Amino acid sequence: MKAVLCKAFGPAETLVLEEVASPAIKKNEILLEVHAAGVNFPDTLIIEGKYQFKPPFPFSPGGEAAGVVLEVGEKVEHVKAGDRVMALTGWGSFAEQVAVPGYNVMPIPRGLDFNAAAAFGMTYGTSMHALKQRANLQPGETLLVLGASGGVGLAAVEIGKAMGATVIAATSSTEKLAVAKAAGADHLINYSESSLKEEVKKLTGGQGADVIYDPVGGDLFDEAIRAIAWNGRLLVVGFASGRIPELPVNLCLLKGAAVVGVFWGSFAQRQPQDNAANFKQLFAWHAEGKLKPLVSQVFPLEQAAAAINALGQRKAVGKVVVQVR
């Protein structure tokens, strides 16, 4: 089979496409014929040795995939050969086949093609866990989403609306704001042209945002924590800006606010029943037309490096997908 391989830590241009042996599965795994693989921010980090997991060389990047089950280990009972499934792999999805633990595999619901399914799991799973379990977002509250045109940001906008919140989308350009508006955002802020803090205060009558969803970090975190409401919750989702911010904790004291970490991958493993309930709701919202995964760019397997760069350079909106077959 063909696989995109990382043989040494470095930029995406150092990845190579080679023929390798098909993976052998364990008793608790399935062998997945990959049709499409989602590209996520961790892919830009894992190939440079900057992610919390460092797979042994050589490895394929790609943390999520959609395709058809080829083979099932004897301990896997909820799917069978021939089923259309979506899978969370951690890495390995930029290949024609990948072995996946059964607990990380879900049947694809009706209405999702392979590209959309490959773009669904990580972004919607992360944002649902963030807004439900970590923020306890309530109807009528105000949700501020930073990086609102990206994969997790757009998912947060849609889920926030489905949960009954008023959503403020913040991005760095007019074009990106248009994408967030199409996803249902109630208010828009271009933080490259105006103060995030001042605009949030204007839109909320000086109260600030009840929940802040931050996959960006850096300078935006510094501004966002100063735009939080009394009893607000700031969700730490990621650091796409490249800088991990430091927090003056007196700001939390003054607002009675909480800064809450979001690590969906660990949550899914530690609380599988809660994660399954989240996806049951997500699939129901998708069937109702409330969630519409946006796949903005599709690259063939041999252009996986370009797909990773499109995301890493923060030029992409929605999700980028590598189409394997």
Secondary structure, 3 states (H helix, E strand, C coil): CEEEEECCCCCHHHCEEEECCCCCCCCCEEEEEEEEEEECHHHHHHCCCCCCCCCCCCECCCCEEEEEEEEECCCCCCCCCCCEEEEECCCCCCECEEEEEHHHEEECCCCCCHHHHHCCHHHHHHHHHHHHHHCCCCCCCEEEEECCCEHHHHHHHHHHHHCCCEEEEEECCHHHHHHHHHCCCCEEEECCCCCHHHHHHHHCCCCCEEEEEECCCHHHHHHHHHHEEEEEEEEECCCCCCCCCCCCCHHHHHHCCEEEECCHHHHHHHCHHHHHHHHHHHHHHHHCCCCCCCEEEEEEHHHHHHHHHHHHCCCCCEEEEEECC
